[in-house]
Structure formats: structure tokens, C-alpha cells
Amino acid sequence: MTQAQLAAKCGTTKTYISRIENNASDIRLSTLMRIVREGLGGNLKLSVTQ
């Protein structure tokens, strides 16, 4: 899947996807969850252990 295809699926821009991939942009957890869910068809599971 291209950055443009992923961006179109999750309602963002190719530039933003590129910035995330290159660690040039901070990303909100809600945005990451939307990209995984809507763009990639998956689920994001976050676990915090002590």
C-alpha cells in the first residue's frame, strides 16, 4: 500500500503519513488508532506494565 492509498483510507494526507514514517512528526494516539483501524484494517493494543 502506498502512502497516498493509506492516507486516502484514513482521511489524512500523504505528507502526514510520510512525516510519521520518518519520525518527523508527533502523532496523537487517537490518530494512530484511526490509521491502524481504518487504513490498515487492524486493531491497536496498548499495554502498560509496572
C-alpha positions in Angstrom: 0.0 0.0 0.0 1.3 3.4 -0.9 1.4 6.4 1.5 -1.3 8.0 -0.8 -3.5 5.0 -0.6 -3.2 4.8 3.2 -3.8 8.5 3.6 -7.0 8.3 1.5 -8.3 5.3 3.5 -7.9 7.0 6.9 -8.7 10.6 5.9 -5.3 12.3 6.2 -2.6 13.4 3.7 0.3 11.6 2.1 2.6 14.2 3.6 1.4 13.5 7.1 1.9 9.7 6.6 5.4 10.4 5.3 6.2 12.6 8.3 5.1 9.8 10.7 7.1 7.2 8.9 10.2 9.4 9.0 9.7 10.2 12.7 9.4 13.9 11.7 6.0 14.4 13.4 4.5 13.7 16.7 1.3 11.6 16.4 -1.6 11.5 18.8 -2.7 8.1 20.0 -6.2 8.6 18.6 -4.7 9.4 15.1 -2.5 6.2 15.3 -5.5 4.2 16.3 -7.5 5.6 13.3 -4.7 4.8 10.9 -4.4 1.3 12.1 -8.2 0.7 12.2 -9.3 2.5 9.1 -6.2 2.4 7.0 -4.8 -1.0 7.8 -7.9 -2.8 9.0 -6.3 -3.8 12.3 -6.6 -3.1 16.0 -4.1 -1.3 18.2 -3.5 -2.8 21.7 -1.6 -0.7 24.2 -0.3 -2.3 27.4 1.4 -0.6 30.2 3.1 -2.8 32.8 4.9 -1.9 36.0 
